[in-house]
Amino acid sequence: MTEPTLPLTPEQRIKELEEQLALSNQKAQFFEAVVNVLKNDYGVSIVKKRPGKSSRKGKSKA
C-alpha cells in the first residue's frame, strides 16, 4: 500500500469512504447470496455466532 504524502481533502476522503462503502456492500451481497445458495440448494444452515462464543472445544486431558 502506498502512503499519501499529503493529507486528503474532505472531498477526497468522502470519495474514498464512498468507494469503501460500495465495496463493502458488494461483499455483503455476495456473502448473502452464497448463504442463500447453501441454504436453498444444499440445505445447509449458516448461523452467525454471538460475540464471545468460540467454536473451539477445550483441550481434552487424556
PDB file of N, CA, C, O and CB in Angstrom:
ATOM      1  N   MET A   1       0.836  -1.179   0.000  1.00  0.00           N
ATOM      2  CA  MET A   1       0.000   0.000   0.000  1.00  0.00           C
ATOM      3  C   MET A   1       0.875   1.233   0.000  1.00  0.00           C
ATOM      4  O   MET A   1       1.941   1.257   0.615  1.00  0.00           O
ATOM      5  CB  MET A   1      -0.948   0.003   1.201  1.00  0.00           C
ATOM      6  N   THR A   2       0.416   2.248  -0.690  1.00  0.00           N
ATOM      7  CA  THR A   2       1.182   3.476  -0.716  1.00  0.00           C
ATOM      8  C   THR A   2       0.589   4.464   0.271  1.00  0.00           C
ATOM      9  O   THR A   2      -0.630   4.596   0.382  1.00  0.00           O
ATOM     10  CB  THR A   2       1.216   4.072  -2.130  1.00  0.00           C
ATOM     11  N   GLU A   3       1.444   5.137   0.968  1.00  0.00           N
ATOM     12  CA  GLU A   3       1.024   6.138   1.937  1.00  0.00           C
ATOM     13  C   GLU A   3       0.959   7.492   1.231  1.00  0.00           C
ATOM     14  O   GLU A   3       1.936   7.893   0.598  1.00  0.00           O
ATOM     15  CB  GLU A   3       1.997   6.183   3.162  1.00  0.00           C
ATOM     16  N   PRO A   4      -0.160   8.205   1.320  1.00  0.00           N
ATOM     17  CA  PRO A   4      -0.210   9.534   0.713  1.00  0.00           C
ATOM     18  C   PRO A   4       0.698  10.484   1.490  1.00  0.00           C
ATOM     19  O   PRO A   4       0.752  10.448   2.720  1.00  0.00           O
ATOM     20  CB  PRO A   4      -1.668  10.074   0.677  1.00  0.00           C
ATOM     21  N   THR A   5       1.406  11.330   0.753  1.00  0.00           N
ATOM     22  CA  THR A   5       2.322  12.255   1.412  1.00  0.00           C
ATOM     23  C   THR A   5       1.574  13.474   1.942  1.00  0.00           C
ATOM     24  O   THR A   5       1.996  14.081   2.927  1.00  0.00           O
ATOM     25  CB  THR A   5       3.430  12.692   0.445  1.00  0.00           C
ATOM     26  N   LEU A   6       0.463  13.838   1.294  1.00  0.00           N
ATOM     27  CA  LEU A   6      -0.322  14.973   1.748  1.00  0.00           C
ATOM     28  C   LEU A   6      -1.651  14.472   2.296  1.00  0.00           C
ATOM     29  O   LEU A   6      -2.195  13.486   1.797  1.00  0.00           O
ATOM     30  CB  LEU A   6      -0.544  15.989   0.600  1.00  0.00           C
ATOM     31  N   PRO A   7      -2.176  15.137   3.311  1.00  0.00           N
ATOM     32  CA  PRO A   7      -3.494  14.721   3.807  1.00  0.00           C
ATOM     33  C   PRO A   7      -4.555  14.944   2.729  1.00  0.00           C
ATOM     34  O   PRO A   7      -4.471  15.882   1.936  1.00  0.00           O
ATOM     35  CB  PRO A   7      -3.865  15.499   5.101  1.00  0.00           C
ATOM     36  N   LEU A   8      -5.548  14.067   2.721  1.00  0.00           N
ATOM     37  CA  LEU A   8      -6.607  14.183   1.730  1.00  0.00           C
ATOM     38  C   LEU A   8      -7.531  15.342   2.079  1.00  0.00           C
ATOM     39  O   LEU A   8      -7.744  15.665   3.248  1.00  0.00           O
ATOM     40  CB  LEU A   8      -7.402  12.874   1.630  1.00  0.00           C
ATOM     41  N   THR A   9      -8.072  15.955   1.034  1.00  0.00           N
ATOM     42  CA  THR A   9      -9.073  16.990   1.263  1.00  0.00           C
ATOM     43  C   THR A   9     -10.347  16.302   1.732  1.00  0.00           C
ATOM     44  O   THR A   9     -10.510  15.101   1.518  1.00  0.00           O
ATOM     45  CB  THR A   9      -9.329  17.847  -0.032  1.00  0.00           C
ATOM     46  N   PRO A  10     -11.245  17.031   2.363  1.00  0.00           N
ATOM     47  CA  PRO A  10     -12.501  16.397   2.787  1.00  0.00           C
ATOM     48  C   PRO A  10     -13.242  15.730   1.623  1.00  0.00           C
ATOM     49  O   PRO A  10     -13.828  14.661   1.795  1.00  0.00           O
ATOM     50  CB  PRO A  10     -13.408  17.431   3.443  1.00  0.00           C
ATOM     51  N   GLU A  11     -13.219  16.354   0.447  1.00  0.00           N
ATOM     52  CA  GLU A  11     -13.893  15.772  -0.714  1.00  0.00           C
ATOM     53  C   GLU A  11     -13.239  14.462  -1.130  1.00  0.00           C
ATOM     54  O   GLU A  11     -13.925  13.498  -1.469  1.00  0.00           O
ATOM     55  CB  GLU A  11     -13.885  16.755  -1.885  1.00  0.00           C
ATOM     56  N   GLN A  12     -11.903  14.430  -1.101  1.00  0.00           N
ATOM     57  CA  GLN A  12     -11.187  13.205  -1.464  1.00  0.00           C
ATOM     58  C   GLN A  12     -11.464  12.102  -0.451  1.00  0.00           C
ATOM     59  O   GLN A  12     -11.648  10.943  -0.822  1.00  0.00           O
ATOM     60  CB  GLN A  12      -9.673  13.469  -1.560  1.00  0.00           C
ATOM     61  N   ARG A  13     -11.493  12.463   0.824  1.00  0.00           N
ATOM     62  CA  ARG A  13     -11.755  11.481   1.877  1.00  0.00           C
ATOM     63  C   ARG A  13     -13.173  10.924   1.751  1.00  0.00           C
ATOM     64  O   ARG A  13     -13.388   9.724   1.926  1.00  0.00           O
ATOM     65  CB  ARG A  13     -11.551  12.113   3.270  1.00  0.00           C
ATOM     66  N   ILE A  14     -14.138  11.795   1.447  1.00  0.00           N
ATOM     67  CA  ILE A  14     -15.516  11.344   1.256  1.00  0.00           C
ATOM     68  C   ILE A  14     -15.590  10.378   0.090  1.00  0.00           C
ATOM     69  O   ILE A  14     -16.250   9.343   0.185  1.00  0.00           O
ATOM     70  CB  ILE A  14     -16.457  12.539   1.022  1.00  0.00           C
ATOM     71  N   LYS A  15     -14.920  10.702  -1.017  1.00  0.00           N
ATOM     72  CA  LYS A  15     -14.928   9.822  -2.188  1.00  0.00           C
ATOM     73  C   LYS A  15     -14.308   8.471  -1.840  1.00  0.00           C
ATOM     74  O   LYS A  15     -14.826   7.429  -2.240  1.00  0.00           O
ATOM     75  CB  LYS A  15     -14.168  10.475  -3.365  1.00  0.00           C
ATOM     76  N   GLU A  16     -13.201   8.487  -1.098  1.00  0.00           N
ATOM     77  CA  GLU A  16     -12.545   7.245  -0.685  1.00  0.00           C
ATOM     78  C   GLU A  16     -13.474   6.401   0.193  1.00  0.00           C
ATOM     79  O   GLU A  16     -13.576   5.188   0.012  1.00  0.00           O
ATOM     80  CB  GLU A  16     -11.238   7.555   0.069  1.00  0.00           C
ATOM     81  N   LEU A  17     -14.139   7.045   1.133  1.00  0.00           N
ATOM     82  CA  LEU A  17     -15.060   6.328   2.019  1.00  0.00           C
ATOM     83  C   LEU A  17     -16.268   5.787   1.257  1.00  0.00           C
ATOM     84  O   LEU A  17     -16.749   4.693   1.554  1.00  0.00           O
ATOM     85  CB  LEU A  17     -15.528   7.247   3.149  1.00  0.00           C
ATOM     86  N   GLU A  18     -16.759   6.545   0.277  1.00  0.00           N
ATOM     87  CA  GLU A  18     -17.879   6.067  -0.541  1.00  0.00           C
ATOM     88  C   GLU A  18     -17.481   4.825  -1.333  1.00  0.00           C
ATOM     89  O   GLU A  18     -18.275   3.896  -1.478  1.00  0.00           O
ATOM     90  CB  GLU A  18     -18.360   7.174  -1.499  1.00  0.00           C
ATOM     91  N   GLU A  19     -16.240   4.809  -1.850  1.00  0.00           N
ATOM     92  CA  GLU A  19     -15.752   3.641  -2.585  1.00  0.00           C
ATOM     93  C   GLU A  19     -15.634   2.432  -1.660  1.00  0.00           C
ATOM     94  O   GLU A  19     -15.988   1.317  -2.042  1.00  0.00           O
ATOM     95  CB  GLU A  19     -14.389   3.945  -3.240  1.00  0.00           C
ATOM     96  N   GLN A  20     -15.135   2.653  -0.444  1.00  0.00           N
ATOM     97  CA  GLN A  20     -15.030   1.561   0.527  1.00  0.00           C
ATOM     98  C   GLN A  20     -16.408   1.030   0.897  1.00  0.00           C
ATOM     99  O   GLN A  20     -16.589  -0.179   1.045  1.00  0.00           O
ATOM    100  CB  GLN A  20     -14.291   2.030   1.787  1.00  0.00           C
ATOM    101  N   LEU A  21     -17.379   1.925   1.049  1.00  0.00           N
ATOM    102  CA  LEU A  21     -18.744   1.520   1.377  1.00  0.00           C
ATOM    103  C   LEU A  21     -19.351   0.701   0.244  1.00  0.00           C
ATOM    104  O   LEU A  21     -20.006  -0.312   0.492  1.00  0.00           O
ATOM    105  CB  LEU A  21     -19.615   2.750   1.668  1.00  0.00           C
ATOM    106  N   ALA A  22     -19.139   1.131  -0.992  1.00  0.00           N
ATOM    107  CA  ALA A  22     -19.673   0.394  -2.137  1.00  0.00           C
ATOM    108  C   ALA A  22     -19.074  -1.006  -2.190  1.00  0.00           C
ATOM    109  O   ALA A  22     -19.791  -1.973  -2.444  1.00  0.00           O
ATOM    110  CB  ALA A  22     -19.389   1.149  -3.453  1.00  0.00           C
ATOM    111  N   LEU A  23     -17.780  -1.128  -1.955  1.00  0.00           N
ATOM    112  CA  LEU A  23     -17.124  -2.435  -1.958  1.00  0.00           C
ATOM    113  C   LEU A  23     -17.654  -3.311  -0.824  1.00  0.00           C
ATOM    114  O   LEU A  23     -17.902  -4.501  -1.018  1.00  0.00           O
ATOM    115  CB  LEU A  23     -15.599  -2.270  -1.834  1.00  0.00           C
ATOM    116  N   SER A  24     -17.825  -2.729   0.343  1.00  0.00           N
ATOM    117  CA  SER A  24     -18.364  -3.488   1.478  1.00  0.00           C
ATOM    118  C   SER A  24     -19.777  -3.977   1.193  1.00  0.00           C
ATOM    119  O   SER A  24     -20.131  -5.101   1.548  1.00  0.00           O
ATOM    120  CB  SER A  24     -18.356  -2.631   2.750  1.00  0.00           C
ATOM    121  N   ASN A  25     -20.583  -3.139   0.554  1.00  0.00           N
ATOM    122  CA  ASN A  25     -21.947  -3.541   0.205  1.00  0.00           C
ATOM    123  C   ASN A  25     -21.942  -4.677  -0.809  1.00  0.00           C
ATOM    124  O   ASN A  25     -22.753  -5.597  -0.713  1.00  0.00           O
ATOM    125  CB  ASN A  25     -22.732  -2.348  -0.348  1.00  0.00           C
ATOM    126  N   GLN A  26     -21.028  -4.619  -1.788  1.00  0.00           N
ATOM    127  CA  GLN A  26     -20.922  -5.698  -2.776  1.00  0.00           C
ATOM    128  C   GLN A  26     -20.530  -7.007  -2.100  1.00  0.00           C
ATOM    129  O   GLN A  26     -21.082  -8.061  -2.413  1.00  0.00           O
ATOM    130  CB  GLN A  26     -19.895  -5.336  -3.868  1.00  0.00           C
ATOM    131  N   LYS A  27     -19.582  -6.938  -1.177  1.00  0.00           N
ATOM    132  CA  LYS A  27     -19.149  -8.140  -0.463  1.00  0.00           C
ATOM    133  C   LYS A  27     -20.290  -8.718   0.364  1.00  0.00           C
ATOM    134  O   LYS A  27     -20.486  -9.933   0.395  1.00  0.00           O
ATOM    135  CB  LYS A  27     -17.947  -7.826   0.440  1.00  0.00           C
ATOM    136  N   ALA A  28     -21.038  -7.854   1.029  1.00  0.00           N
ATOM    137  CA  ALA A  28     -22.160  -8.316   1.848  1.00  0.00           C
ATOM    138  C   ALA A  28     -23.205  -9.006   0.977  1.00  0.00           C
ATOM    139  O   ALA A  28     -23.729 -10.055   1.354  1.00  0.00           O
ATOM    140  CB  ALA A  28     -22.796  -7.139   2.614  1.00  0.00           C
ATOM    141  N   GLN A  29     -23.512  -8.429  -0.183  1.00  0.00           N
ATOM    142  CA  GLN A  29     -24.481  -9.046  -1.094  1.00  0.00           C
ATOM    143  C   GLN A  29     -23.974 -10.396  -1.584  1.00  0.00           C
ATOM    144  O   GLN A  29     -24.744 -11.350  -1.686  1.00  0.00           O
ATOM    145  CB  GLN A  29     -24.766  -8.121  -2.291  1.00  0.00           C
ATOM    146  N   PHE A  30     -22.680 -10.480  -1.888  1.00  0.00           N
ATOM    147  CA  PHE A  30     -22.100 -11.737  -2.352  1.00  0.00           C
ATOM    148  C   PHE A  30     -22.227 -12.815  -1.278  1.00  0.00           C
ATOM    149  O   PHE A  30     -22.663 -13.929  -1.566  1.00  0.00           O
ATOM    150  CB  PHE A  30     -20.624 -11.540  -2.740  1.00  0.00           C
ATOM    151  N   PHE A  31     -21.849 -12.492  -0.048  1.00  0.00           N
ATOM    152  CA  PHE A  31     -21.905 -13.483   1.022  1.00  0.00           C
ATOM    153  C   PHE A  31     -23.347 -13.887   1.332  1.00  0.00           C
ATOM    154  O   PHE A  31     -23.610 -15.049   1.642  1.00  0.00           O
ATOM    155  CB  PHE A  31     -21.232 -12.938   2.282  1.00  0.00           C
ATOM    156  N   GLU A  32     -24.277 -12.939   1.251  1.00  0.00           N
ATOM    157  CA  GLU A  32     -25.684 -13.285   1.437  1.00  0.00           C
ATOM    158  C   GLU A  32     -26.145 -14.239   0.346  1.00  0.00           C
ATOM    159  O   GLU A  32     -26.903 -15.172   0.615  1.00  0.00           O
ATOM    160  CB  GLU A  32     -26.557 -12.020   1.442  1.00  0.00           C
ATOM    161  N   ALA A  33     -25.689 -14.012  -0.894  1.00  0.00           N
ATOM    162  CA  ALA A  33     -26.057 -14.906  -1.996  1.00  0.00           C
ATOM    163  C   ALA A  33     -25.481 -16.297  -1.774  1.00  0.00           C
ATOM    164  O   ALA A  33     -26.156 -17.293  -2.033  1.00  0.00           O
ATOM    165  CB  ALA A  33     -25.569 -14.339  -3.341  1.00  0.00           C
ATOM    166  N   VAL A  34     -24.238 -16.379  -1.295  1.00  0.00           N
ATOM    167  CA  VAL A  34     -23.617 -17.676  -1.014  1.00  0.00           C
ATOM    168  C   VAL A  34     -24.404 -18.407   0.070  1.00  0.00           C
ATOM    169  O   VAL A  34     -24.674 -19.602  -0.056  1.00  0.00           O
ATOM    170  CB  VAL A  34     -22.140 -17.496  -0.581  1.00  0.00           C
ATOM    171  N   VAL A  35     -24.769 -17.700   1.124  1.00  0.00           N
ATOM    172  CA  VAL A  35     -25.537 -18.314   2.208  1.00  0.00           C
ATOM    173  C   VAL A  35     -26.883 -18.803   1.687  1.00  0.00           C
ATOM    174  O   VAL A  35     -27.334 -19.889   2.053  1.00  0.00           O
ATOM    175  CB  VAL A  35     -25.740 -17.315   3.369  1.00  0.00           C
ATOM    176  N   ASN A  36     -27.526 -18.009   0.837  1.00  0.00           N
ATOM    177  CA  ASN A  36     -28.817 -18.422   0.277  1.00  0.00           C
ATOM    178  C   ASN A  36     -28.680 -19.668  -0.586  1.00  0.00           C
ATOM    179  O   ASN A  36     -29.534 -20.553  -0.526  1.00  0.00           O
ATOM    180  CB  ASN A  36     -29.426 -17.289  -0.546  1.00  0.00           C
ATOM    181  N   VAL A  37     -27.620 -19.756  -1.389  1.00  0.00           N
ATOM    182  CA  VAL A  37     -27.400 -20.949  -2.215  1.00  0.00           C
ATOM    183  C   VAL A  37     -27.163 -22.158  -1.324  1.00  0.00           C
ATOM    184  O   VAL A  37     -27.727 -23.224  -1.567  1.00  0.00           O
ATOM    185  CB  VAL A  37     -26.202 -20.744  -3.176  1.00  0.00           C
ATOM    186  N   LEU A  38     -26.339 -22.006  -0.299  1.00  0.00           N
ATOM    187  CA  LEU A  38     -26.087 -23.118   0.619  1.00  0.00           C
ATOM    188  C   LEU A  38     -27.379 -23.579   1.280  1.00  0.00           C
ATOM    189  O   LEU A  38     -27.614 -24.777   1.436  1.00  0.00           O
ATOM    190  CB  LEU A  38     -25.064 -22.711   1.689  1.00  0.00           C
ATOM    191  N   LYS A  39     -28.209 -22.622   1.664  1.00  0.00           N
ATOM    192  CA  LYS A  39     -29.463 -22.962   2.340  1.00  0.00           C
ATOM    193  C   LYS A  39     -30.453 -23.608   1.374  1.00  0.00           C
ATOM    194  O   LYS A  39     -31.014 -24.661   1.677  1.00  0.00           O
ATOM    195  CB  LYS A  39     -30.087 -21.709   2.971  1.00  0.00           C
ATOM    196  N   ASN A  40     -30.671 -22.991   0.219  1.00  0.00           N
ATOM    197  CA  ASN A  40     -31.704 -23.451  -0.708  1.00  0.00           C
ATOM    198  C   ASN A  40     -31.300 -24.694  -1.490  1.00  0.00           C
ATOM    199  O   ASN A  40     -32.122 -25.588  -1.689  1.00  0.00           O
ATOM    200  CB  ASN A  40     -32.046 -22.351  -1.669  1.00  0.00           C
ATOM    201  N   ASP A  41     -30.052 -24.767  -1.936  1.00  0.00           N
ATOM    202  CA  ASP A  41     -29.623 -25.873  -2.792  1.00  0.00           C
ATOM    203  C   ASP A  41     -29.075 -27.058  -2.010  1.00  0.00           C
ATOM    204  O   ASP A  41     -29.206 -28.202  -2.445  1.00  0.00           O
ATOM    205  CB  ASP A  41     -28.580 -25.392  -3.758  1.00  0.00           C
ATOM    206  N   TYR A  42     -28.463 -26.795  -0.860  1.00  0.00           N
ATOM    207  CA  TYR A  42     -27.789 -27.859  -0.127  1.00  0.00           C
ATOM    208  C   TYR A  42     -28.383 -28.116   1.251  1.00  0.00           C
ATOM    209  O   TYR A  42     -27.987 -29.068   1.924  1.00  0.00           O
ATOM    210  CB  TYR A  42     -26.339 -27.529   0.013  1.00  0.00           C
ATOM    211  N   GLY A  43     -29.314 -27.295   1.676  1.00  0.00           N
ATOM    212  CA  GLY A  43     -29.938 -27.491   2.978  1.00  0.00           C
ATOM    213  C   GLY A  43     -29.027 -27.185   4.149  1.00  0.00           C
ATOM    214  O   GLY A  43     -29.281 -27.631   5.268  1.00  0.00           O
ATOM    215  N   VAL A  44     -27.971 -26.431   3.904  1.00  0.00           N
ATOM    216  CA  VAL A  44     -27.016 -26.092   4.958  1.00  0.00           C
ATOM    217  C   VAL A  44     -27.482 -24.813   5.639  1.00  0.00           C
ATOM    218  O   VAL A  44     -27.772 -23.819   4.973  1.00  0.00           O
ATOM    219  CB  VAL A  44     -25.570 -25.926   4.384  1.00  0.00           C
ATOM    220  N   SER A  45     -27.552 -24.839   6.960  1.00  0.00           N
ATOM    221  CA  SER A  45     -27.966 -23.664   7.711  1.00  0.00           C
ATOM    222  C   SER A  45     -26.731 -22.970   8.272  1.00  0.00           C
ATOM    223  O   SER A  45     -25.926 -23.583   8.973  1.00  0.00           O
ATOM    224  CB  SER A  45     -28.948 -24.047   8.848  1.00  0.00           C
ATOM    225  N   ILE A  46     -26.593 -21.711   7.961  1.00  0.00           N
ATOM    226  CA  ILE A  46     -25.471 -20.917   8.456  1.00  0.00           C
ATOM    227  C   ILE A  46     -26.029 -19.949   9.489  1.00  0.00           C
ATOM    228  O   ILE A  46     -26.929 -19.166   9.188  1.00  0.00           O
ATOM    229  CB  ILE A  46     -24.730 -20.151   7.287  1.00  0.00           C
ATOM    230  N   VAL A  47     -25.499 -20.001  10.703  1.00  0.00           N
ATOM    231  CA  VAL A  47     -25.962 -19.131  11.770  1.00  0.00           C
ATOM    232  C   VAL A  47     -24.779 -18.311  12.248  1.00  0.00           C
ATOM    233  O   VAL A  47     -23.710 -18.851  12.533  1.00  0.00           O
ATOM    234  CB  VAL A  47     -26.597 -19.945  12.939  1.00  0.00           C
ATOM    235  N   LYS A  48     -24.977 -17.006  12.334  1.00  0.00           N
ATOM    236  CA  LYS A  48     -23.928 -16.129  12.825  1.00  0.00           C
ATOM    237  C   LYS A  48     -23.755 -16.365  14.315  1.00  0.00           C
ATOM    238  O   LYS A  48     -24.728 -16.403  15.069  1.00  0.00           O
ATOM    239  CB  LYS A  48     -24.254 -14.641  12.530  1.00  0.00           C
ATOM    240  N   LYS A  49     -22.500 -16.523  14.733  1.00  0.00           N
ATOM    241  CA  LYS A  49     -22.227 -16.760  16.149  1.00  0.00           C
ATOM    242  C   LYS A  49     -22.270 -15.450  16.918  1.00  0.00           C
ATOM    243  O   LYS A  49     -21.946 -14.385  16.392  1.00  0.00           O
ATOM    244  CB  LYS A  49     -20.862 -17.444  16.336  1.00  0.00           C
ATOM    245  N   ARG A  50     -22.679 -15.556  18.172  1.00  0.00           N
ATOM    246  CA  ARG A  50     -22.684 -14.389  19.036  1.00  0.00           C
ATOM    247  C   ARG A  50     -21.245 -14.064  19.419  1.00  0.00           C
ATOM    248  O   ARG A  50     -20.413 -14.966  19.516  1.00  0.00           O
ATOM    249  CB  ARG A  50     -23.563 -14.626  20.300  1.00  0.00           C
ATOM    250  N   PRO A  51     -20.943 -12.785  19.637  1.00  0.00           N
ATOM    251  CA  PRO A  51     -19.592 -12.421  20.073  1.00  0.00           C
ATOM    252  C   PRO A  51     -19.244 -13.118  21.383  1.00  0.00           C
ATOM    253  O   PRO A  51     -20.088 -13.263  22.268  1.00  0.00           O
ATOM    254  CB  PRO A  51     -19.467 -10.894  20.234  1.00  0.00           C
ATOM    255  N   GLY A  52     -18.005 -13.540  21.491  1.00  0.00           N
ATOM    256  CA  GLY A  52     -17.554 -14.180  22.719  1.00  0.00           C
ATOM    257  C   GLY A  52     -17.682 -15.679  22.690  1.00  0.00           C
ATOM    258  O   GLY A  52     -17.133 -16.360  23.556  1.00  0.00           O
ATOM    259  N   LYS A  53     -18.398 -16.216  21.712  1.00  0.00           N
ATOM    260  CA  LYS A  53     -18.529 -17.666  21.594  1.00  0.00           C
ATOM    261  C   LYS A  53     -17.433 -18.166  20.662  1.00  0.00           C
ATOM    262  O   LYS A  53     -17.125 -17.531  19.653  1.00  0.00           O
ATOM    263  CB  LYS A  53     -19.950 -18.073  21.067  1.00  0.00           C
ATOM    264  N   SER A  54     -16.859 -19.292  21.002  1.00  0.00           N
ATOM    265  CA  SER A  54     -15.804 -19.875  20.192  1.00  0.00           C
ATOM    266  C   SER A  54     -16.230 -21.251  19.726  1.00  0.00           C
ATOM    267  O   SER A  54     -16.933 -21.973  20.433  1.00  0.00           O
ATOM    268  CB  SER A  54     -14.484 -19.951  20.975  1.00  0.00           C
ATOM    269  N   SER A  55     -15.796 -21.605  18.525  1.00  0.00           N
ATOM    270  CA  SER A  55     -16.120 -22.935  18.014  1.00  0.00           C
ATOM    271  C   SER A  55     -15.108 -23.968  18.497  1.00  0.00           C
ATOM    272  O   SER A  55     -15.289 -25.168  18.293  1.00  0.00           O
ATOM    273  CB  SER A  55     -16.170 -22.923  16.482  1.00  0.00           C
ATOM    274  N   ARG A  56     -14.053 -23.500  19.132  1.00  0.00           N
ATOM    275  CA  ARG A  56     -13.029 -24.420  19.627  1.00  0.00           C
ATOM    276  C   ARG A  56     -13.510 -25.107  20.889  1.00  0.00           C
ATOM    277  O   ARG A  56     -14.125 -24.494  21.761  1.00  0.00           O
ATOM    278  CB  ARG A  56     -11.708 -23.680  19.895  1.00  0.00           C
ATOM    279  N   LYS A  57     -13.222 -26.359  20.962  1.00  0.00           N
ATOM    280  CA  LYS A  57     -13.530 -27.118  22.178  1.00  0.00           C
ATOM    281  C   LYS A  57     -12.318 -27.020  23.095  1.00  0.00           C
ATOM    282  O   LYS A  57     -11.193 -26.828  22.635  1.00  0.00           O
ATOM    283  CB  LYS A  57     -13.886 -28.625  21.854  1.00  0.00           C
ATOM    284  N   GLY A  58     -12.558 -27.152  24.380  1.00  0.00           N
ATOM    285  CA  GLY A  58     -11.449 -27.165  25.327  1.00  0.00           C
ATOM    286  C   GLY A  58     -10.574 -28.383  25.083  1.00  0.00           C
ATOM    287  O   GLY A  58     -11.068 -29.437  24.682  1.00  0.00           O
ATOM    288  N   LYS A  59      -9.294 -28.246  25.320  1.00  0.00           N
ATOM    289  CA  LYS A  59      -8.389 -29.381  25.111  1.00  0.00           C
ATOM    290  C   LYS A  59      -8.744 -30.500  26.069  1.00  0.00           C
ATOM    291  O   LYS A  59      -8.913 -30.280  27.269  1.00  0.00           O
ATOM    292  CB  LYS A  59      -6.913 -28.957  25.299  1.00  0.00           C
ATOM    293  N   SER A  60      -8.857 -31.705  25.527  1.00  0.00           N
ATOM    294  CA  SER A  60      -9.179 -32.834  26.403  1.00  0.00           C
ATOM    295  C   SER A  60      -7.919 -33.269  27.132  1.00  0.00           C
ATOM    296  O   SER A  60      -6.820 -33.244  26.578  1.00  0.00           O
ATOM    297  CB  SER A  60      -9.785 -34.020  25.596  1.00  0.00           C
ATOM    298  N   LYS A  61      -8.097 -33.662  28.360  1.00  0.00           N
ATOM    299  CA  LYS A  61      -6.953 -34.097  29.166  1.00  0.00           C
ATOM    300  C   LYS A  61      -6.941 -35.612  29.184  1.00  0.00           C
ATOM    301  O   LYS A  61      -7.451 -36.242  30.110  1.00  0.00           O
ATOM    302  CB  LYS A  61      -7.016 -33.518  30.621  1.00  0.00           C
ATOM    303  N   ALA A  62      -6.343 -36.193  28.135  1.00  0.00           N
ATOM    304  CA  ALA A  62      -6.328 -37.658  28.042  1.00  0.00           C
ATOM    305  C   ALA A  62      -4.983 -38.215  28.400  1.00  0.00           C
ATOM    306  O   ALA A  62      -4.792 -39.431  28.374  1.00  0.00           O
ATOM    307  CB  ALA A  62      -6.710 -38.111  26.652  1.00  0.00           C
TER     308      ALA A  62
END
